[in-house]
Amino acid sequence: MILDIHFLLRVGAALVAAGVISFLATPLVKSLANRVGAIDVPKDNRRMHTVPIPRMGGLAIFLGFLISVLFFSKQVTRELQSILLGAIVLVILGVFDDKYALGAKLKLFFQLVAAAIVVFYGGLRIDRLTNPFGDSLYSYWDFGVFSYPITIIWIVAITNAVNFIDGLDGLACGVSCISAAFQLLIALLVSDSQVSILMAALTGACLGFVPYNFNPAKIFMGDTGSTFLGFMLATVSIQGLFKAYTVISFIVPFLLLGLPIFDICFAVIRRVAHGKSPMEADRGHFHHRLIDMGFSQKQSVAIAYVLTGLLGLAAVLLTVSGAMKALIMLGAIVLVGAIGMRVILGDKPHAKFWHHVKHGVPPAPNRAQNNSPAPETPAPDEDQTNE
């Protein structure tokens, strides 16, 4: 690994420029969202906010990213053209969805169109995976003609996975930012210049928007932002991570995008098991479970950040380490899997426990196991304030 100081400065400039543009553009986008009526009104129990909040903030993220990439990229290759064209399709779709709340089938159609642009015009495909059980370092599983549907499914799945976790203030944007930052670090370690610029711009654009999106959020990024971020993370992982010639390189993208992948897999399984459509919204996502366990929005988002950071660190170690790769990979999967399963399978009575812990009140005794009658308590004085 040989990193040129001028290249590092260009990467850093791309990150800063995207952040500044995104930060300055967000108030303008917020004003535009209010003007056109792109407002998220809390109308069901899935939403954690209680007052109407403007959406479409992802437009500011996209502007910061696009301007930075076009300015700092030395050449706009056919691959990069396809990624940007697909992103533009999804951003336009997201703007209309944030305003008019489009149907799931229509959104899925345009997501497939965006993925097809990348696959057929840009030539980006997951055409093979390295075989960890092969006889040599360069043994592969070649997908052949199946590389086309596999790549399209990957892009659409990750696009929706990031959209699915966009349920708490700062959650999807922050998780995407952390994943992009680790992809940037890996790209620098393997000296991939184009992926480095893309991920620097994406990281900076997220950082510029996050201050407006932290709880209590002043603006949501909406589908404009969540689908754009998911699309970029998916396509750039194909361009960079899936092309690496290491024995277990195919694990790295799954680690970096582990939380969204985990959430969408359980969402699909949960909905199908209950006889619902996989695209039908519900209140059973990872972040909903954390809230039901008694964590606040900020605590739930912090937990998601930590888990994403641990997975990202494991991905970096898998990229640069030696014989300990398999153990690190296994440890990360077991850790996140155990925490995730505990959250997914946990029941709501835990919320009472965390309430008692938070307020320092001992839990009420379990009367089912104590047959003796409860002692009588004197009637409260009428003048006493009921806290």
ChimeraX attribute file (.defattr): number of C-alpha atoms within 10 A of each C-alpha:
attribute: neighborCount
match mode: 1-to-1
recipient: residues
	/A:1	7
	/A:2	8
	/A:3	12
	/A:4	10
	/A:5	9
	/A:6	9
	/A:7	15
	/A:8	15
	/A:9	11
	/A:10	17
	/A:11	24
	/A:12	16
	/A:13	18
	/A:14	30
	/A:15	29
	/A:16	21
	/A:17	24
	/A:18	29
	/A:19	28
	/A:20	16
	/A:21	22
	/A:22	29
	/A:23	23
	/A:24	14
	/A:25	19
	/A:26	27
	/A:27	17
	/A:28	12
	/A:29	21
	/A:30	24
	/A:31	12
	/A:32	16
	/A:33	21
	/A:34	14
	/A:35	11
	/A:36	10
	/A:37	14
	/A:38	23
	/A:39	21
	/A:40	20
	/A:41	14
	/A:42	14
	/A:43	11
	/A:44	9
	/A:45	9
	/A:46	15
	/A:47	14
	/A:48	14
	/A:49	19
	/A:50	9
	/A:51	9
	/A:52	13
	/A:53	18
	/A:54	26
	/A:55	29
	/A:56	31
	/A:57	32
	/A:58	30
	/A:59	25
	/A:60	29
	/A:61	33
	/A:62	25
	/A:63	17
	/A:64	31
	/A:65	28
	/A:66	19
	/A:67	16
	/A:68	26
	/A:69	26
	/A:70	16
	/A:71	11
	/A:72	18
	/A:73	18
	/A:74	11
	/A:75	11
	/A:76	13
	/A:77	12
	/A:78	14
	/A:79	19
	/A:80	22
	/A:81	15
	/A:82	24
	/A:83	24
	/A:84	20
	/A:85	18
	/A:86	25
	/A:87	27
	/A:88	17
	/A:89	17
	/A:90	27
	/A:91	23
	/A:92	14
	/A:93	20
	/A:94	26
	/A:95	22
	/A:96	16
	/A:97	21
	/A:98	23
	/A:99	18
	/A:100	12
	/A:101	14
	/A:102	13
	/A:103	10
	/A:104	12
	/A:105	10
	/A:106	11
	/A:107	18
	/A:108	14
	/A:109	12
	/A:110	16
	/A:111	25
	/A:112	15
	/A:113	17
	/A:114	24
	/A:115	33
	/A:116	22
	/A:117	23
	/A:118	26
	/A:119	23
	/A:120	12
	/A:121	15
	/A:122	19
	/A:123	15
	/A:124	25
	/A:125	23
	/A:126	24
	/A:127	19
	/A:128	17
	/A:129	21
	/A:130	22
	/A:131	19
	/A:132	17
	/A:133	11
	/A:134	12
	/A:135	8
	/A:136	10
	/A:137	14
	/A:138	12
	/A:139	17
	/A:140	17
	/A:141	12
	/A:142	14
	/A:143	14
	/A:144	10
	/A:145	9
	/A:146	13
	/A:147	17
	/A:148	19
	/A:149	15
	/A:150	14
	/A:151	22
	/A:152	24
	/A:153	14
	/A:154	17
	/A:155	28
	/A:156	24
	/A:157	20
	/A:158	23
	/A:159	25
	/A:160	24
	/A:161	26
	/A:162	29
	/A:163	24
	/A:164	22
	/A:165	23
	/A:166	24
	/A:167	22
	/A:168	25
	/A:169	25
	/A:170	28
	/A:171	26
	/A:172	29
	/A:173	31
	/A:174	23
	/A:175	27
	/A:176	26
	/A:177	25
	/A:178	22
	/A:179	27
	/A:180	29
	/A:181	22
	/A:182	23
	/A:183	29
	/A:184	23
	/A:185	17
	/A:186	23
	/A:187	21
	/A:188	21
	/A:189	16
	/A:190	17
	/A:191	16
	/A:192	15
	/A:193	18
	/A:194	23
	/A:195	21
	/A:196	31
	/A:197	29
	/A:198	28
	/A:199	28
	/A:200	30
	/A:201	34
	/A:202	31
	/A:203	29
	/A:204	29
	/A:205	32
	/A:206	33
	/A:207	23
	/A:208	26
	/A:209	30
	/A:210	26
	/A:211	15
	/A:212	21
	/A:213	22
	/A:214	20
	/A:215	16
	/A:216	13
	/A:217	16
	/A:218	18
	/A:219	28
	/A:220	30
	/A:221	31
	/A:222	26
	/A:223	30
	/A:224	29
	/A:225	29
	/A:226	28
	/A:227	29
	/A:228	30
	/A:229	29
	/A:230	25
	/A:231	29
	/A:232	23
	/A:233	26
	/A:234	22
	/A:235	29
	/A:236	24
	/A:237	23
	/A:238	20
	/A:239	20
	/A:240	19
	/A:241	23
	/A:242	21
	/A:243	17
	/A:244	17
	/A:245	15
	/A:246	18
	/A:247	21
	/A:248	19
	/A:249	20
	/A:250	21
	/A:251	18
	/A:252	25
	/A:253	21
	/A:254	17
	/A:255	25
	/A:256	29
	/A:257	25
	/A:258	21
	/A:259	24
	/A:260	26
	/A:261	20
	/A:262	18
	/A:263	20
	/A:264	22
	/A:265	13
	/A:266	17
	/A:267	23
	/A:268	16
	/A:269	13
	/A:270	17
	/A:271	17
	/A:272	14
	/A:273	11
	/A:274	9
	/A:275	9
	/A:276	14
	/A:277	12
	/A:278	16
	/A:279	16
	/A:280	11
	/A:281	14
	/A:282	15
	/A:283	14
	/A:284	17
	/A:285	22
	/A:286	25
	/A:287	24
	/A:288	22
	/A:289	22
	/A:290	24
	/A:291	19
	/A:292	20
	/A:293	21
	/A:294	21
	/A:295	19
	/A:296	12
	/A:297	23
	/A:298	17
	/A:299	13
	/A:300	21
	/A:301	25
	/A:302	16
	/A:303	16
	/A:304	21
	/A:305	22
	/A:306	13
	/A:307	20
	/A:308	26
	/A:309	19
	/A:310	17
	/A:311	28
	/A:312	28
	/A:313	18
	/A:314	23
	/A:315	25
	/A:316	20
	/A:317	17
	/A:318	24
	/A:319	21
	/A:320	11
	/A:321	11
	/A:322	9
	/A:323	8
	/A:324	10
	/A:325	18
	/A:326	12
	/A:327	11
	/A:328	18
	/A:329	19
	/A:330	11
	/A:331	14
	/A:332	20
	/A:333	16
	/A:334	12
	/A:335	13
	/A:336	19
	/A:337	15
	/A:338	12
	/A:339	12
	/A:340	19
	/A:341	13
	/A:342	12
	/A:343	18
	/A:344	18
	/A:345	9
	/A:346	14
	/A:347	12
	/A:348	14
	/A:349	11
	/A:350	14
	/A:351	17
	/A:352	15
	/A:353	16
	/A:354	16
	/A:355	16
	/A:356	15
	/A:357	13
	/A:358	11
	/A:359	8
	/A:360	9
	/A:361	10
	/A:362	10
	/A:363	12
	/A:364	9
	/A:365	9
	/A:366	8
	/A:367	10
	/A:368	7
	/A:369	7
	/A:370	9
	/A:371	8
	/A:372	8
	/A:373	7
	/A:374	9
	/A:375	6
	/A:376	6
	/A:377	6
	/A:378	6
	/A:379	6
	/A:380	9
	/A:381	8
	/A:382	7
	/A:383	6
	/A:384	7
	/A:385	7
	/A:386	7
	/A:387	3
